[in-house]
Amino acid sequence: MITIVYVLMCLRKVRLGLTLMVLLLLIACTIQAQQSYVYGRITDESSGSPMAGVNIQAENTIGQTTDDFGNYNISLPPGNHILQFSFVGYADLVKKIFLNANDSLKLDLFLSPEAVTLNTAVVSAGLFMQKISDVSVSMAVIKPQLIQNRNSRSMESVLNQIPGVEVMDGQASIRGGGGYSYGAGSRVLLVLDELPLITADVGQVKWNFLPVETTAQVEILKGAASALYGSSALNGVINLRTVWPGLEPKTRINLYTGYYNKPIRKELGWWWESNPLFGGLRVSHAQKIKNLDLVAGMDAYSNDGFREMNYEEHFRFNVKLRYRPEKMKTLTYGISTNVQWQNTSDFFLWRNADSGAFLQQTSGVAPTKGFRMILDPWLQYFCKRNGKHSVRGRFYKVYNRFDNDADKNNGSELYYGEYRYYRKFIEKLDINIGLTGLYGNTQAELYGNHFNSNFAAFAQVDYKVTKRLSLSGGVRTEYYNLDNADNKISTVFRAGFNFKAAEYTYLRASFGQGYRYPSIAEKFTATSVGAINIFPNPDLQPETSWSSEVGLKQAYRIGTIQGFVDMAAFWTEYSNMIEFTFGIYKPDSAAHPTLKDIGFKSLNIGKARITGLDFNISGSGKIAGLNNQFFIGYTYMNPIDLGSDTLQNDILKYRFRHSVKADMQVDYQKFSFGFSFVYNSFMERIDAAFEDKILGQEIFPGLKIYRQEHNKGAVVFDIRTACRITTSTELSFIVNNLFNKEYMGRPGDIRPPRNFTLKFVLQL
């Protein structure tokens, strides 16, 4: 009897234990499912202005950054948490909080410039969030305030303000890596929201297609980055990240108008009946709708152009959606699109260097109607132990119609997919591995119908050896196919280190390999632009490179001014370098060349070397009681064509040896004033055929004499002023090319004269 009672008591204890275990599991699952939120706005303590890009971390999670309006919203499980808020030039702020289940805690904070920090969050260097002070490569970061203050109408004009970066006729170059190729092929890869954005046929960047109105941050990675990003990252990467909404809906409306002033040389604009006008409307909206994040933008723009038959009209809209399922907090998915229609006419050949410099050779006028669209579905899943799976896709369609010359109509479609897995181990090791696939389809009279495909696998490892020393390394293997006839396999590596030598002193060094497959346009284009012919080169081979650098980033504080100095020495070597080369390309069957044999052709010129120095200083603080933000940078380059026949003229074409760029913003109560300037030295070498007579004819009439008379480089100043009328409205006045300087970009391309812009902003 006692035994039976004992057994029943044991069974009762077991049942009670099982019941308690089930209850504990249910409670744990409930707690796991019940997420809480911390949200708020981060502002500057001295000026009260919202701070975009503030890095926020909760314990050992990856964290996030504030949006364009200084807002943040973090989802956290119930319990105790330690939040850290950091931003370059400001003191770190740490807050301890406790959250109950389903709490929604509002936490508005001020950051003060009491200590020097280097904590701007970037993702481009290693494909994960890290402080800019910890990366092993040179990087520049553009905040949305610079875009808004300058009322930049496209990302192209913003990038031309950044030290070491040039965009010439749509061709981006970092540290002299690119010359001039009339937009065909790019050694700088543009990345939009983690996916590459270059066309399948020409391999170019469509700058006015980028959603400037919803930009959160632009990161510029200098140096070969093919191990991370593949072909076309030979010279560097420009990564544009768009905003996500904060807790409160935000709408920004930007309305502007302006006109071009008469050039100093009256004979340039003699044909103007009135001053050419430009203007536009730019709108952005960001809002949370329960578990759905919505971002939308619109841009309408019209520009008469300061040159004959050189105008632009476009309309663009974009929508971005992100959804977090209620029952699966570790999963997010979404889709985004960007669509644009445009009507343009580019300028290529002037009639002469005097009264015809702003007039086109009529045979070169090519009005174009264009359509562009991207569609990006994506999915992201956070697994246990700080792991993250992401799958992203992109469909990119481009179509151009030439009403005056249907033989130049062209279009392309690009399909891109990527799988990436990221994992963080014990706060010391970050690993990224991924697979990518690309398929491009091109239909064009200009260069025929073609298709190309790429498949790649890559890995990136970042390891924090000690509190001061971190190492990084990466490898990528990529397979390339063109028309099932041209197959290539490339494997490249990168490595680097970052060493914290003192509290605010960081040393870095890096080495990276790069490669670029020629675009379809470079290999097969056969057309003409006025008197200039463009010839195909089906035998064009891929170009490769390696780049290395050593650098120092040093924070400083002088009184109330604080910021950092960044210095780097770089060395880049190219093999099989592709250059768009002007000359006479006579077929073997012809006894003598004719004007039809004159033009451009993409050639593998052989080896090249670019060495140089970068020096940048930036800071913020109070001077004479006024809030200031500024940066200034100097870049020196020695770009050498190692295959040149003469040492006296061996510089690579279409480069500037010296470049200085600066910007400063001063704020006082409701008013602000800013100015910027750009200096580029004289472009020492261009294609000789541009200056010399070919078969007794000048291709660019007067160019040789013009360059002899304008051989000192150019300094161009811009100024701006703004007044906050109310807390939600602002009126700005902007003057570009303040002193009406006449200067040239590529040969025959005189840049805009002085122009004025009046801008009104409404923020709701």
Secondary structure, DSSP 8 states (H G I E B T S, - for coil): -HHHHHHHHHHHHHHHHHHHHHHHHHHHHHHHH--EEEEEEEEETTT--B-TT-EEEETTS--EE--TTSEEEEEE-SEEEEEEEE-TTS--EEEEEEE-TT-EEE--EEE--SS-----EE-TTTSS-EEGGG-SS-EEEE-HHHHHHHT-SSHHHHHTTSTTEEEETTEEEETT-----TT---SEEEEETTEE---TTT----GGGS-GGGEEEEEEEES--HHHH-TT-SSEEEEEEE----SS-EEEEEEEEEEE---SSTTTSTT-SS--EEEEEEEEEEEEETTEEEEEEEEEEEE--SSTT--EEEEEEEEEEEE--TT-TTEEEEEEEEEEEEEE-----BS-SSTTTTSB-GGG---EEEEEEEEEEEEEEEETTTEEEEEEEEEEEEEEEETT-GGG-EEEEEEEEEEEEEEEETTTEEEEEEEEEEEEEEEETTT--EEEEEEEEEEEEEEE-SSSEEEEEEEEEEEEEETTTEEEEEEEEEEEEEEEEETTEEEEEEEEEEEE---HHHHH--EEETTEEEE--TT---EEEEEEEEEEEEEEEETTEEEEEEEEEEEEEEEEEEEEEEEE---TT-SS--GGGEEEEEEEEEEEEEEEEEEEEEEEEEETTEEEEEEEEEEEEEEEETT-S-GGG-B-TT--SEEEEEEEEEEETTEEEEEEEEEE-------HHHHS-BTTB-SSTTHHHHHHHS-S-EEEEEEEEEEESSSSEEEEEEEESTT----BSSTT-B----EEEEEEEEE-
